């Protein structure tokens, strides 16, 4: 069971790393956080 879970985890990681659009979005999100372009969840939740 442990082997299967590990194998599935590796496959999922490879799938994510192969998706350029997804990686670009993750990098943009990290850049936004570093630049302070984000809002606290509580503020967003109030406006939804």
N, CA, C and O atoms as a Tripos MOL2 file, in Angstrom:
@<TRIPOS>MOLECULE
protein
  192   191    48     0     0
PROTEIN
NO_CHARGES

@<TRIPOS>ATOM
      1 N           0.8300   -1.1870    0.0000 N.3       1 UNK1
      2 CA          0.0000    0.0000    0.0000 C.3       1 UNK1
      3 C           0.8790    1.2570    0.0000 C.2       1 UNK1
      4 O           0.6110    2.2020   -0.7420 O.2       1 UNK1
      5 N           1.9120    1.2670    0.8200 N.am      2 UNK2
      6 CA          2.7950    2.4200    0.9060 C.3       2 UNK2
      7 C           3.4580    2.7000   -0.4450 C.2       2 UNK2
      8 O           3.5800    3.8550   -0.8540 O.2       2 UNK2
      9 N           3.8820    1.6450   -1.1280 N.am      3 UNK3
     10 CA          4.5250    1.8020   -2.4370 C.3       3 UNK3
     11 C           3.5620    2.4480   -3.4240 C.2       3 UNK3
     12 O           3.9390    3.3540   -4.1660 O.2       3 UNK3
     13 N           2.3230    1.9790   -3.4290 N.am      4 UNK4
     14 CA          1.3350    2.5140   -4.3680 C.3       4 UNK4
     15 C           1.0840    4.0020   -4.1120 C.2       4 UNK4
     16 O           1.0120    4.7960   -5.0500 O.2       4 UNK4
     17 N           0.9520    4.3710   -2.8420 N.am      5 UNK5
     18 CA          0.7350    5.7790   -2.4970 C.3       5 UNK5
     19 C           1.9260    6.6310   -2.9130 C.2       5 UNK5
     20 O           1.7550    7.7400   -3.4210 O.2       5 UNK5
     21 N           3.1260    6.1170   -2.7000 N.am      6 UNK6
     22 CA          4.3300    6.8420   -3.0850 C.3       6 UNK6
     23 C           4.3970    7.0000   -4.5970 C.2       6 UNK6
     24 O           4.7370    8.0700   -5.1010 O.2       6 UNK6
     25 N           4.0750    5.9370   -5.3150 N.am      7 UNK7
     26 CA          4.0850    5.9670   -6.7810 C.3       7 UNK7
     27 C           3.0570    6.9720   -7.2950 C.2       7 UNK7
     28 O           3.3480    7.7360   -8.2150 O.2       7 UNK7
     29 N           1.8690    6.9800   -6.7170 N.am      8 UNK8
     30 CA          0.8250    7.9240   -7.1240 C.3       8 UNK8
     31 C           1.2500    9.3620   -6.8380 C.2       8 UNK8
     32 O           0.9590   10.2680   -7.6190 O.2       8 UNK8
     33 N           1.9320    9.5640   -5.7270 N.am      9 UNK9
     34 CA          2.4060   10.9010   -5.3800 C.3       9 UNK9
     35 C           3.4500   11.3870   -6.3840 C.2       9 UNK9
     36 O           3.4190   12.5430   -6.8070 O.2       9 UNK9
     37 N           4.3660   10.5120   -6.7590 N.am     10 UNK10
     38 CA          5.3860   10.8620   -7.7500 C.3      10 UNK10
     39 C           4.7310   11.1690   -9.0890 C.2      10 UNK10
     40 O           5.1040   12.1330   -9.7580 O.2      10 UNK10
     41 N           3.7620   10.3590   -9.4800 N.am     11 UNK11
     42 CA          3.0680   10.5900  -10.7530 C.3      11 UNK11
     43 C           2.3250   11.9250  -10.7420 C.2      11 UNK11
     44 O           2.3310   12.6470  -11.7390 O.2      11 UNK11
     45 N           1.6970   12.2500   -9.6350 N.am     12 UNK12
     46 CA          0.9750   13.5190   -9.5300 C.3      12 UNK12
     47 C           1.9490   14.6950   -9.6100 C.2      12 UNK12
     48 O           1.6610   15.7040  -10.2520 O.2      12 UNK12
     49 N           3.0960   14.5590   -8.9580 N.am     13 UNK13
     50 CA          4.1130   15.6100   -9.0140 C.3      13 UNK13
     51 C           4.6130   15.7960  -10.4380 C.2      13 UNK13
     52 O           4.7670   16.9260  -10.9000 O.2      13 UNK13
     53 N           4.8640   14.7020  -11.1320 N.am     14 UNK14
     54 CA          5.3290   14.7790  -12.5190 C.3      14 UNK14
     55 C           4.2830   15.4400  -13.4100 C.2      14 UNK14
     56 O           4.6190   16.2080  -14.3110 O.2      14 UNK14
     57 N           3.0340   15.1400  -13.1550 N.am     15 UNK15
     58 CA          1.9450   15.7340  -13.9330 C.3      15 UNK15
     59 C           1.9010   17.2540  -13.7280 C.2      15 UNK15
     60 O           1.7230   18.0120  -14.6820 O.2      15 UNK15
     61 N           2.0630   17.6800  -12.4910 N.am     16 UNK16
     62 CA          2.0670   19.1150  -12.1930 C.3      16 UNK16
     63 C           3.2670   19.7900  -12.8500 C.2      16 UNK16
     64 O           3.1270   20.8510  -13.4590 O.2      16 UNK16
     65 N           4.4390   19.1840  -12.7300 N.am     17 UNK17
     66 CA          5.6470   19.7770  -13.2970 C.3      17 UNK17
     67 C           5.5990   19.8510  -14.8160 C.2      17 UNK17
     68 O           6.2790   20.6850  -15.4130 O.2      17 UNK17
     69 N           4.8160   19.0010  -15.4450 N.am     18 UNK18
     70 CA          4.6940   18.9970  -16.9020 C.3      18 UNK18
     71 C           3.6910   20.0390  -17.3990 C.2      18 UNK18
     72 O           3.6390   20.3230  -18.5960 O.2      18 UNK18
     73 N           2.9040   20.6060  -16.5010 N.am     19 UNK19
     74 CA          1.8640   21.5680  -16.8790 C.3      19 UNK19
     75 C           2.4100   22.9920  -16.7600 C.2      19 UNK19
     76 O           2.3940   23.5790  -15.6770 O.2      19 UNK19
     77 N           2.8930   23.5450  -17.8720 N.am     20 UNK20
     78 CA          3.5170   24.8680  -17.8620 C.3      20 UNK20
     79 C           2.5470   25.9520  -17.3900 C.2      20 UNK20
     80 O           2.9420   26.8550  -16.6530 O.2      20 UNK20
     81 N           1.3030   25.8740  -17.8010 N.am     21 UNK21
     82 CA          0.3180   26.8790  -17.3960 C.3      21 UNK21
     83 C           0.1280   26.8720  -15.8800 C.2      21 UNK21
     84 O           0.0750   27.9280  -15.2480 O.2      21 UNK21
     85 N           0.0290   25.6890  -15.3110 N.am     22 UNK22
     86 CA         -0.1360   25.5720  -13.8610 C.3      22 UNK22
     87 C           1.0870   26.1150  -13.1300 C.2      22 UNK22
     88 O           0.9490   26.8610  -12.1600 O.2      22 UNK22
     89 N           2.2790   25.7480  -13.5870 N.am     23 UNK23
     90 CA          3.5000   26.2340  -12.9450 C.3      23 UNK23
     91 C           3.6220   27.7510  -13.0470 C.2      23 UNK23
     92 O           4.0370   28.4080  -12.0930 O.2      23 UNK23
     93 N           3.2620   28.3070  -14.2010 N.am     24 UNK24
     94 CA          3.2910   29.7640  -14.3570 C.3      24 UNK24
     95 C           2.3460   30.4320  -13.3590 C.2      24 UNK24
     96 O           2.6800   31.4650  -12.7780 O.2      24 UNK24
     97 N           1.1710   29.8430  -13.1620 N.am     25 UNK25
     98 CA          0.2130   30.3830  -12.2010 C.3      25 UNK25
     99 C           0.7280   30.3180  -10.7720 C.2      25 UNK25
    100 O           0.5340   31.2490   -9.9900 O.2      25 UNK25
    101 N           1.3790   29.2230  -10.4400 N.am     26 UNK26
    102 CA          1.9500   29.0770   -9.0940 C.3      26 UNK26
    103 C           3.0420   30.1200   -8.8800 C.2      26 UNK26
    104 O           3.0910   30.7740   -7.8390 O.2      26 UNK26
    105 N           3.9200   30.2710   -9.8760 N.am     27 UNK27
    106 CA          4.9950   31.2630   -9.7670 C.3      27 UNK27
    107 C           4.4310   32.6790   -9.6480 C.2      27 UNK27
    108 O           4.9410   33.4850   -8.8690 O.2      27 UNK27
    109 N           3.3890   32.9840  -10.4090 N.am     28 UNK28
    110 CA          2.7640   34.3070  -10.3320 C.3      28 UNK28
    111 C           2.1800   34.5310   -8.9370 C.2      28 UNK28
    112 O           2.3060   35.6170   -8.3720 O.2      28 UNK28
    113 N           1.5450   33.5040   -8.3910 N.am     29 UNK29
    114 CA          0.9930   33.6160   -7.0420 C.3      29 UNK29
    115 C           2.0610   33.8720   -6.0010 C.2      29 UNK29
    116 O           1.8650   34.6750   -5.0880 O.2      29 UNK29
    117 N           3.1860   33.1980   -6.1290 N.am     30 UNK30
    118 CA          4.2980   33.4110   -5.1980 C.3      30 UNK30
    119 C           4.8310   34.8340   -5.3350 C.2      30 UNK30
    120 O           5.1060   35.5000   -4.3370 O.2      30 UNK30
    121 N           4.9760   35.2970   -6.5820 N.am     31 UNK31
    122 CA          5.4290   36.6740   -6.8150 C.3      31 UNK31
    123 C           4.4480   37.6800   -6.2190 C.2      31 UNK31
    124 O           4.8610   38.6720   -5.6180 O.2      31 UNK31
    125 N           3.1450   37.4260   -6.3850 N.am     32 UNK32
    126 CA          2.1230   38.3110   -5.8170 C.3      32 UNK32
    127 C           2.2370   38.3750   -4.2960 C.2      32 UNK32
    128 O           2.1380   39.4510   -3.7070 O.2      32 UNK32
    129 N           2.4440   37.2270   -3.6660 N.am     33 UNK33
    130 CA          2.5960   37.2020   -2.2070 C.3      33 UNK33
    131 C           3.8110   38.0100   -1.7720 C.2      33 UNK33
    132 O           3.7360   38.8020   -0.8320 O.2      33 UNK33
    133 N           4.9330   37.8050   -2.4620 N.am     34 UNK34
    134 CA          6.1610   38.5210   -2.1080 C.3      34 UNK34
    135 C           6.0040   40.0300   -2.2860 C.2      34 UNK34
    136 O           6.5780   40.8100   -1.5270 O.2      34 UNK34
    137 N           5.2240   40.4390   -3.2910 N.am     35 UNK35
    138 CA          5.0350   41.8630   -3.5760 C.3      35 UNK35
    139 C           3.9070   42.4760   -2.7530 C.2      35 UNK35
    140 O           3.6590   43.6790   -2.8390 O.2      35 UNK35
    141 N           3.2240   41.6570   -1.9580 N.am     36 UNK36
    142 CA          2.1400   42.1680   -1.1250 C.3      36 UNK36
    143 C           0.8330   42.3590   -1.8710 C.2      36 UNK36
    144 O          -0.0640   43.0500   -1.3880 O.2      36 UNK36
    145 N           0.7170   41.7500   -3.0460 N.am     37 UNK37
    146 CA         -0.5220   41.8630   -3.8260 C.3      37 UNK37
    147 C          -1.4670   40.7120   -3.4470 C.2      37 UNK37
    148 O          -1.7280   39.8070   -4.2390 O.2      37 UNK37
    149 N          -1.9550   40.7830   -2.2370 N.am     38 UNK38
    150 CA         -2.8780   39.7470   -1.7710 C.3      38 UNK38
    151 C          -3.7590   40.3440   -0.6790 C.2      38 UNK38
    152 O          -3.4630   41.4080   -0.1350 O.2      38 UNK38
    153 N          -4.8370   39.6430   -0.3710 N.am     39 UNK39
    154 CA         -5.7620   40.0820    0.6770 C.3      39 UNK39
    155 C          -5.9460   38.9470    1.6740 C.2      39 UNK39
    156 O          -5.9040   37.7730    1.3060 O.2      39 UNK39
    157 N          -6.1480   39.2990    2.9190 N.am     40 UNK40
    158 CA         -6.4170   38.2680    3.9250 C.3      40 UNK40
    159 C          -7.7180   37.5210    3.6010 C.2      40 UNK40
    160 O          -8.6720   38.1190    3.1040 O.2      40 UNK40
    161 N          -7.7520   36.2390    3.8780 N.am     41 UNK41
    162 CA         -8.9280   35.4150    3.5960 C.3      41 UNK41
    163 C         -10.1740   35.9850    4.2550 C.2      41 UNK41
    164 O         -11.2460   35.9710    3.6490 O.2      41 UNK41
    165 N         -10.0620   36.4780    5.4630 N.am     42 UNK42
    166 CA        -11.2420   37.0130    6.1670 C.3      42 UNK42
    167 C         -11.8550   38.1850    5.4030 C.2      42 UNK42
    168 O         -13.0770   38.3310    5.3670 O.2      42 UNK42
    169 N         -11.0200   39.0120    4.7970 N.am     43 UNK43
    170 CA        -11.5230   40.1370    4.0110 C.3      43 UNK43
    171 C         -12.2250   39.6410    2.7430 C.2      43 UNK43
    172 O         -13.3000   40.1270    2.3900 O.2      43 UNK43
    173 N         -11.6320   38.7040    2.0870 N.am     44 UNK44
    174 CA        -12.2260   38.1530    0.8590 C.3      44 UNK44
    175 C         -13.5490   37.4720    1.1870 C.2      44 UNK44
    176 O         -14.5360   37.6440    0.4720 O.2      44 UNK44
    177 N         -13.5640   36.7090    2.2570 N.am     45 UNK45
    178 CA        -14.7630   35.9670    2.6470 C.3      45 UNK45
    179 C         -15.9370   36.9030    2.9140 C.2      45 UNK45
    180 O         -17.0730   36.5740    2.5750 O.2      45 UNK45
    181 N         -15.6830   38.0550    3.5130 N.am     46 UNK46
    182 CA        -16.7530   39.0230    3.7900 C.3      46 UNK46
    183 C         -17.3850   39.5410    2.5070 C.2      46 UNK46
    184 O         -18.5720   39.8660    2.4850 O.2      46 UNK46
    185 N         -16.6080   39.6180    1.4500 N.am     47 UNK47
    186 CA        -17.0760   40.2040    0.1960 C.3      47 UNK47
    187 C         -17.6330   39.1850   -0.7880 C.2      47 UNK47
    188 O         -18.0000   39.5410   -1.9080 O.2      47 UNK47
    189 N         -17.6950   37.9540   -0.3910 N.am     48 UNK48
    190 CA        -18.1970   36.9100   -1.3040 C.3      48 UNK48
    191 C         -19.6740   36.7000   -1.0900 C.2      48 UNK48
    192 O         -20.2820   35.8660   -1.7600 O.2      48 UNK48
@<TRIPOS>BOND
     1     1     2 1
     2     2     3 1
     3     3     4 2
     4     3     5 am
     5     5     6 1
     6     6     7 1
     7     7     8 2
     8     7     9 am
     9     9    10 1
    10    10    11 1
    11    11    12 2
    12    11    13 am
    13    13    14 1
    14    14    15 1
    15    15    16 2
    16    15    17 am
    17    17    18 1
    18    18    19 1
    19    19    20 2
    20    19    21 am
    21    21    22 1
    22    22    23 1
    23    23    24 2
    24    23    25 am
    25    25    26 1
    26    26    27 1
    27    27    28 2
    28    27    29 am
    29    29    30 1
    30    30    31 1
    31    31    32 2
    32    31    33 am
    33    33    34 1
    34    34    35 1
    35    35    36 2
    36    35    37 am
    37    37    38 1
    38    38    39 1
    39    39    40 2
    40    39    41 am
    41    41    42 1
    42    42    43 1
    43    43    44 2
    44    43    45 am
    45    45    46 1
    46    46    47 1
    47    47    48 2
    48    47    49 am
    49    49    50 1
    50    50    51 1
    51    51    52 2
    52    51    53 am
    53    53    54 1
    54    54    55 1
    55    55    56 2
    56    55    57 am
    57    57    58 1
    58    58    59 1
    59    59    60 2
    60    59    61 am
    61    61    62 1
    62    62    63 1
    63    63    64 2
    64    63    65 am
    65    65    66 1
    66    66    67 1
    67    67    68 2
    68    67    69 am
    69    69    70 1
    70    70    71 1
    71    71    72 2
    72    71    73 am
    73    73    74 1
    74    74    75 1
    75    75    76 2
    76    75    77 am
    77    77    78 1
    78    78    79 1
    79    79    80 2
    80    79    81 am
    81    81    82 1
    82    82    83 1
    83    83    84 2
    84    83    85 am
    85    85    86 1
    86    86    87 1
    87    87    88 2
    88    87    89 am
    89    89    90 1
    90    90    91 1
    91    91    92 2
    92    91    93 am
    93    93    94 1
    94    94    95 1
    95    95    96 2
    96    95    97 am
    97    97    98 1
    98    98    99 1
    99    99   100 2
   100    99   101 am
   101   101   102 1
   102   102   103 1
   103   103   104 2
   104   103   105 am
   105   105   106 1
   106   106   107 1
   107   107   108 2
   108   107   109 am
   109   109   110 1
   110   110   111 1
   111   111   112 2
   112   111   113 am
   113   113   114 1
   114   114   115 1
   115   115   116 2
   116   115   117 am
   117   117   118 1
   118   118   119 1
   119   119   120 2
   120   119   121 am
   121   121   122 1
   122   122   123 1
   123   123   124 2
   124   123   125 am
   125   125   126 1
   126   126   127 1
   127   127   128 2
   128   127   129 am
   129   129   130 1
   130   130   131 1
   131   131   132 2
   132   131   133 am
   133   133   134 1
   134   134   135 1
   135   135   136 2
   136   135   137 am
   137   137   138 1
   138   138   139 1
   139   139   140 2
   140   139   141 am
   141   141   142 1
   142   142   143 1
   143   143   144 2
   144   143   145 am
   145   145   146 1
   146   146   147 1
   147   147   148 2
   148   147   149 am
   149   149   150 1
   150   150   151 1
   151   151   152 2
   152   151   153 am
   153   153   154 1
   154   154   155 1
   155   155   156 2
   156   155   157 am
   157   157   158 1
   158   158   159 1
   159   159   160 2
   160   159   161 am
   161   161   162 1
   162   162   163 1
   163   163   164 2
   164   163   165 am
   165   165   166 1
   166   166   167 1
   167   167   168 2
   168   167   169 am
   169   169   170 1
   170   170   171 1
   171   171   172 2
   172   171   173 am
   173   173   174 1
   174   174   175 1
   175   175   176 2
   176   175   177 am
   177   177   178 1
   178   178   179 1
   179   179   180 2
   180   179   181 am
   181   181   182 1
   182   182   183 1
   183   183   184 2
   184   183   185 am
   185   185   186 1
   186   186   187 1
   187   187   188 2
   188   187   189 am
   189   189   190 1
   190   190   191 1
   191   191   192 2
@<TRIPOS>SUBSTRUCTURE
     1 UNK1         2 RESIDUE 1 A UNK
     2 UNK2         6 RESIDUE 1 A UNK
     3 UNK3        10 RESIDUE 1 A UNK
     4 UNK4        14 RESIDUE 1 A UNK
     5 UNK5        18 RESIDUE 1 A UNK
     6 UNK6        22 RESIDUE 1 A UNK
     7 UNK7        26 RESIDUE 1 A UNK
     8 UNK8        30 RESIDUE 1 A UNK
     9 UNK9        34 RESIDUE 1 A UNK
    10 UNK10       38 RESIDUE 1 A UNK
    11 UNK11       42 RESIDUE 1 A UNK
    12 UNK12       46 RESIDUE 1 A UNK
    13 UNK13       50 RESIDUE 1 A UNK
    14 UNK14       54 RESIDUE 1 A UNK
    15 UNK15       58 RESIDUE 1 A UNK
    16 UNK16       62 RESIDUE 1 A UNK
    17 UNK17       66 RESIDUE 1 A UNK
    18 UNK18       70 RESIDUE 1 A UNK
    19 UNK19       74 RESIDUE 1 A UNK
    20 UNK20       78 RESIDUE 1 A UNK
    21 UNK21       82 RESIDUE 1 A UNK
    22 UNK22       86 RESIDUE 1 A UNK
    23 UNK23       90 RESIDUE 1 A UNK
    24 UNK24       94 RESIDUE 1 A UNK
    25 UNK25       98 RESIDUE 1 A UNK
    26 UNK26      102 RESIDUE 1 A UNK
    27 UNK27      106 RESIDUE 1 A UNK
    28 UNK28      110 RESIDUE 1 A UNK
    29 UNK29      114 RESIDUE 1 A UNK
    30 UNK30      118 RESIDUE 1 A UNK
    31 UNK31      122 RESIDUE 1 A UNK
    32 UNK32      126 RESIDUE 1 A UNK
    33 UNK33      130 RESIDUE 1 A UNK
    34 UNK34      134 RESIDUE 1 A UNK
    35 UNK35      138 RESIDUE 1 A UNK
    36 UNK36      142 RESIDUE 1 A UNK
    37 UNK37      146 RESIDUE 1 A UNK
    38 UNK38      150 RESIDUE 1 A UNK
    39 UNK39      154 RESIDUE 1 A UNK
    40 UNK40      158 RESIDUE 1 A UNK
    41 UNK41      162 RESIDUE 1 A UNK
    42 UNK42      166 RESIDUE 1 A UNK
    43 UNK43      170 RESIDUE 1 A UNK
    44 UNK44      174 RESIDUE 1 A UNK
    45 UNK45      178 RESIDUE 1 A UNK
    46 UNK46      182 RESIDUE 1 A UNK
    47 UNK47      186 RESIDUE 1 A UNK
    48 UNK48      190 RESIDUE 1 A UNK
